[in-house]
Structure formats: structure tokens, C-alpha cells
Amino acid sequence: MRQRVVFERLAMATLVAVFILMMLGGYVKAIGAGLSCPHWPKCFDGQGFVKDVFPFAGADTTPWTMHQVAAEWVHRFVAMLFAPLMLATVWLAWKLRPAERGIRFFATAPLVILPVQIGFGGWTVLALLEPVVVTAHLGFATLIFGCVVALNVLAYTSPHRSAAPEADPEPAGAAPGPMTSRPWTGRLQQKLGPWFELIKPGILLLLVLCGLAAMFLAGTPSWRLVAATLFGGALAASSAAAFNNYLDRDRDALLARTRKRSIPSARIPASAALAFAFATGAASFAYLWWKVNLLTALLAMAGIVFYVYYTIWLKPSTVQNIVIGGAAGAAPALVGWAAVTGELALPAVLLGFVIFAWTPPHFWALALVYRSDYAKGAVPMYPVVKGEERTRWAIFWYTVLTVAATLLFFPMRVLGPAYLAAAVVLGAWFLAMAVRLLVRKDNKAAYAVFGTSIAYLGLLFAAMVVDRML
């Protein structure tokens, strides 16, 4: 038992180290310190031991230059600490022989990827920050981070940690009413038919708006670039939605909320939906590569692949499924930024984080309404496993995190006072609805949070675009 506790703490420490390492890398990029240490692995070759250990020390450097060198040196130092943490985690993962699927894989994969990531880290310096090499370095870092996140999810939701969850002492919510999950698109779906429903138009609209906001955050794109990127992004989002509908078809047939979807209701053959998913995914990659750039196409494809992985593996296996799934929603922010700049930067990551933090309160509010439905379908949604009261508080705290993240664009000087005013007003509205849910504790209040979250995000993206155009 003690070894398992040590393993969990090592896994968490590794996750924290990777997160800090990625944030440091983003900071180095933001302050233009990527070549402050012109050699690798040392900062300065042939200048003695003191310069090796303290490369930022010296009377011939300005305070800003010293700061840049220190930032790059700390980034490399933290990277050195990551390797022994990962080795210890892998050793314990194999020693414990865990029954949980995937623990060994997600512990070992980062260690296998690490030498490649280190190689690209050195190459970024030696290649003088060649964009393709920098992008590959960031891509492998993201892959390592994803594996370590999955490792922690599996470790901390493992059955060995506690007995089966007790029955929820709270009374179950009222049975779901006649409303659909997105009544504001219900009439349009009926008119345009099952293929329109297959691509989840409500989610598609928000993802397109997110990509548009990211493009204007990155610069002043031409209307041709905007049109090409949004069209290619819409194809990618449609592909991901179709894959999700196909892979979830058996589970959807068990739930009252989803059994009337296109595939469970047999209005679209499952094989046709799968062919549509592959076709739109391939078309998205080819079109974005042709009309925009390769990085944008790769990021869009990565979003599809992650969403498929999430649907197959994480959604049915962990109570944190919605939290992890929020990372897929962050893809349009990266796609939009990369389309304009050809690279990634901290504001794009922050915008993606806003989507990541917004997803749990958005979906858990709906899950409160359909809690009994998810329980029948054996889907480990947060309200089913943790209970309604804990879910309401989780919605509140994730809402606080979302609003706080949206306000950071102003001190970072990415957006101006007009956006800040809109973000404060919209954030107060979103928070007020989350607080109302803590007080009222009924399905009507939960559904109000769900509807508010959609309007909040759409208006926030609109405020970003307007602020950049002023």
C-alpha cells in the first residue's frame, strides 16, 4: 500500500514538473530568450566551471540579458530534474503490476519519447530556432504532458484507492423534461435533417468562433485566410463529431437524451457516418495544408485523433472524462493562432486553457439534469460518481477558474479595455448563475447554467474580435 502511495505522489510530481517545464518554455519564447544560451547542452562552452554553473553571472551583462539567460538556464535545469522523476515512476509502475489498463503504457511512453524531446530541444538552439524544429519540440512536449495526465487519471481513479462509491445520500434530480440538450438548434436540426445533427451544430459554432477569436488575437488576418481556416476547421470539427457519434452509438442508444440521435435512431447507417468522418477529416487536413500551412493542418488532425482517443478510452473509464475532454476543445485556439503566425505562442495556449476550464461547468450542469440517465447508461459522469452537491461546487470552482483565465488577456497586453469590460460583465453573469445553482439546487438552475455557459463563451469570443478590430 505504501508503494502505491509513493507511486501516486511520484506521478503527480512528474505531472507538476512537466507543466512547469512547459510554462517555462512558453515564458522563454515570450521574452525572446530562446538563443540566450547559444550552445547546448551548456549555455557557454569553454568559459570555465563558474560560467557552466551560473551562466547568467557576469559584470558584462545587462539586467535584461541576465534575466533572459537565467530563464533559459532554469528551463534546462528543470528538464534535467524531469528524467529521474520519470525513471522512478516507470520503475514503480512496472514493480506494482497494476491491474488498471494503461498505467504501464502511460508511465513508459514519456520515457521513450524523452530522448527525442531532448534531441529536439538541443536542435532548436543549434538550428537557430527553425520554426519546424521549434514546433516539433513543442509537439513532443505536449505528447509527454498528455501521457502523464492520463497516467495520473488512471492512478488516482484506481479501484485500489477506495471501496466502491457509496450511494448518493441526496435524492436524485427530477426526471429530464422534454427539452433537448440544445433546444436552440432543435428546430434547425429537424429542418436540415440527420446529417446536420451528426456534426453537432451547437458545438461546431462555438469551435468556429474560438478559431476566429484566436486568429484575431494573433494578428490581422486577411478575409481569405479567415475563410480558409474556418472552413478547414469546421471540416475537422465535423469529422470529430461524426467519429464521436459513431463510437458512442451503443451507449447513446441506452440514454433517453441521446437515443434519438442520427445513428441510434437508424436515420443514418453507422457505416455511412464512419465514412463521412474519415472523408471530412482527410478533407480538412488536405485543405488546411493547401490553403493555410502544414502546422495548422497537423494541429487540426491532432484534435480529431485526441477526441477519438477520448471517446474510446477516457469517457467510459474515469470520472474526470469531461475535464480531460476539454483539451480537445482547445484545439481550435491553437489552429487559429498557427494559421496566422505559423507557430504557437502563450496567448494561444491561454485561450485553449479557457476552453479547457469552461468545459466542466458547461457539461456537468447538463449532467446534473440527466444524472439518472447517465447512471442507467453506466457512464461515470461526475454527478453519478461524486454526487450532486460536490458537482455543484466543482461547477462553481471551474467557473471561477474560467473567468480568472479570461481576465489575463488584459495584463498580458493581448487585448484592451473594451474586452476587459466585456469579460468582467460576462464573467459576473456566469459566476452569478453558478452561485444560483449552489443555492437553488434544482434542474432548472442547472439547465440555466448550461445555457448561460454557451452564451457566455460565444459573447466572449465576439468581444475578443471586436476589441482587436477597434
C-alpha positions, 0 to 999 in steps of 0.5 A: 500500500505504501508503494502505491502511495509513493507511486501516486505522489511520484506521478503527480510530481512528474505531472507538476514538473512537466507543466512547469517545464512547459510554462517555462518554455512558453515564458522563454519564447515570450521574452525572446530568450530562446538563443540566450544560451547559444550552445547546448547542452551548456549555455557557454562552452569553454568559459570555465566551471563558474560560467557552466554553473551560473551562466547568467553571472557576469559584470558584462551583462545587462539586467535584461540579458541576465534575466533572459539567460537565467530563464533559459538556464532554469528551463534546462535545469528543470528538464534535467530534474524531469528524467529521474522523476520519470525513471522512478515512476516507470520503475514503480509502475512496472514493480506494482503490476497494476491491474488498471489498463494503461498505467504501464503504457502511460508511465513508459511512453514519456520515457521513450519519447524523452530522448527525442524531446531532448534531441529536439530541444538541443536542435532548436538552439543549434538550428537557430530556432527553425520554426519546424524544429521549434514546433516539433519540440513543442509537439513532443512536449505536449505528447509527454504532458498528455501521457502523464495526465492520463497516467495520473487519471488512471492512478488516482481513479484506481479501484485500489484507492477506495471501496466502491462509491457509496450511494448518493445520500441526496435524492436524485434530480427530477426526471429530464423534461422534454427539452433537448440538450440544445433546444436552440438548434432543435428546430434547425436540426429537424429542418436540415435533417440527420446529417446536420445533427451528426456534426453537432451544430451547437458545438461546431459554432462555438469551435468556429468562433474560438478559431476566429477569436484566436486568429484575431488575437494573433494578428490581422488576418486577411478575409481569405485566410479567415475563410480558409481556416474556418472552413478547414476547421469546421471540416475537422470539427465535423469529422470529430463529431461524426467519429464521436457519434459513431463510437458512442452509438451503443451507449447513446442508444441506452440514454433517453437524451441521446437515443434519438440521435442520427445513428441510434435512431437508424436515420443514418447507417453507422457505416455511412457516418464512419465514412463521412468522418474519415472523408471530412477529416482527410478533407480538412487536413488536405485543405488546411495544408493547401490553403493555410500551412502544414502546422495548422493542418497537423494541429487540426488532425491532432484534435480529431485523433485526441477526441477519438482517443477520448471517446474510446478510452477516457469517457467510459473509464474515469470520472474526470472524462469531461475535464480531460475532454476539454483539451480537445476543445482547445484545439481550435485556439491553437489552429487559429493562432498557427494559421496566422503566425505559423507557430504557437505562442502563450496567448494561444495556449491561454485561450485553449486553457479557457476552453479547457476550464469552461468545459466542466461547468458547461457539461456537468450542469447538463449532467446534473439534469440527466444524472439518472440517465447517465447512471442507467447508461453506466457512464461515470459522469461526475454527478453519478460518481461524486454526487450532486452537491460536490458537482455543484461546487466543482461547477462553481470552482471551474467557473471561477477558474474560467473567468480568472483565465479570461481576465489575463488577456488584459495584463498580458497586453493581448487585448484592451479595455473594451474586452476587459469590460466585456469579460468582467460583465460576462464573467459576473453573469456566469459566476452569478448563475453558478452561485444560483445553482449552489443555492437553488439546487434544482434542474432548472438552475442547472439547465440555466447554467448550461445555457448561460455557459454557451452564451457566455463563451460565444459573447466572449469570443465576439468581444475578443474580435471586436476589441482587436478590430477597434 
